[in-house]
Amino acid sequence: MKILVAVKRVVDYAVKVRVRPDRTGVETASVKMSMNPFCEIAVEEALRLREAGAATEVVAATVGPSQSADTLRTALAMGADRAVHVLHDPDPSRPLLPLTVAKILRALALQENPGLVILGKQAIDDDCNQTGQMLAGLLNWPQGTFASKVILNKEKATVEREVDGGIETISLDLPAVITTDLRLNQPRYATLPNIMKAKSKVIKKVTPEDLDVDIRSDMEVVEVTEPPKRKAGVILSSVDELIDRLKNEARVL
């Protein structure tokens, strides 16, 4: 069975995000970029399923500019067998919406014919948490979101998913779509030999037009601003002063 894994290039989680001076979006020039952490978990889970004998091939896919090839190289260095790059130069004022990305992934899924598609539950840049669900809807496949455990056999996938009340266990007929939560696994580090091997692997490049997907966005980003800065804290000398401030200034008592 083949597993298709979607990955995304985002600003590294350790980088302090800055808004561009013209307020058209987030500054990405000369900023460290990396694979979305939830996507790393998705790649790791696909590799573990292959190593357990539940899958035979892992294919990584991404949508983005030429620099996104680095993200695919990371997936290949981790152990993915092949990679597909859907080329798209981003426009900050007209970003790709989750529905558009889901349509692209649907077209890839119909081409690759995987038994399972795994995605991170959300990207840390937009936090939409929509693409996996939309992809399952477009494909008319069952879905297991926020997965904290995945067990796979030839015909079904058993998924433990985190919900407000605890852990919910569901059984999905294959093919299916699964989105990963943080507690699913701990992604491996790519070894130096695998990183070198990944550099020589061929990445298949296609365009949205090749997939017959219209990527025109009907949403325009008007302005991006930083959140207001918090006021400095105040050290109080006594409990009585704290109570007085809560009552007369904050008015919460």
Buried (B, 14 or more C-beta within 10 A) or exposed (E): BBBBBBBBBBBBEEBEBEBEEEEBBBBBEEEEBBBBBBBBBBBBBBBBBBEEEBBEBBBBBBBBEEEBBEBBBBBBBBBBBBBBBBBBEBEBBBBBBBBBBBBBBBBBBEEBEBBBBBBBBBBBBBEBBBBBBBBBBBBEBBBBBBBBBBBBEEEBBBBBBBEEEEEBEBEBEBBBBBBBBBEBBEBBEBEEEBBEEBEEBEBEEBEBEEBEBEBEBEEEBEEBEEEEEEEEEEEEEEEEEEEEBEEEEEEEE
